[in-house]
């Protein structure tokens, strides 16, 4: 009886191993290293531009083998920093304005989120990322190209893309909604530069 039980136990292990192998690599979750990751922004207007940073509060990526299959991120809107203005008073005015109802309404909406809904593999380590971006409680899908490198030591991803701020009800200074602004027009598109680093797999 013991020999029969051992036989069935060994057979079950072999079947389980075969099923796992046929399913390929098992999906894992990698946590974003918020200290090593960065998110830069560039906003342009007729008379120039401003740039700065904003912090990732948390995030994770779902990885299967050497491919990213999903992920979600929380952005700390209260961490907006202006980098190009050295004068403390002027810097404070612009930072305060970006936090106000004219722009990101940070008091009402302290975080923004991005949830990956699709990853399309391209040549080499290039990919096309699609996801739902929520700012000020408004959600729209965005798609952008990215360079992604996955390993057991973690994932590194970089991307640069533009989004139309007016889709998230950020219309201040927009020539698309207000007339007679002259050289005070602020362009609708602003640029996001993302450098993402995750921690190694546990």
C-alpha angles and dihedrals in degrees: 000000000000090000091052092050091049090050093053092045091053091046091052091052091051092050092049091050091049092050092049091049092049091051091055125219117357118247117251136186122234121197119227115246099226093190093057097037124081140191119199127188133200122194120189134202136176093269099042141299145272130217139187147132141271127196131243107231096195142331149156141204128217110222130189114186106315095336132091109227102174147337147164135221139194118211120206103226092186089066096070110143128187111216106180101059113078098181106094096214095049091043091053092050094053093043090051091048091052089052092049132091089268090069128005103353089219096179090059096034109031094168139040125199140209122197120188112229101172140012119196115195115224131179118320112333094341122116140173112231124201123185148144114267116198119195124164088358092300119119128204132163117247130188125198141159120254141181109229130186118184128191140142086264089064140275128285121196133173130187140166122194144143128242130191105242093200091071086069093048095260098137105146110135093000115152088205091068107022130053129211097030093131112178091353092078115127112204118245096228120072127183127242121198114191128192109181127188126177130197119254119273113275 
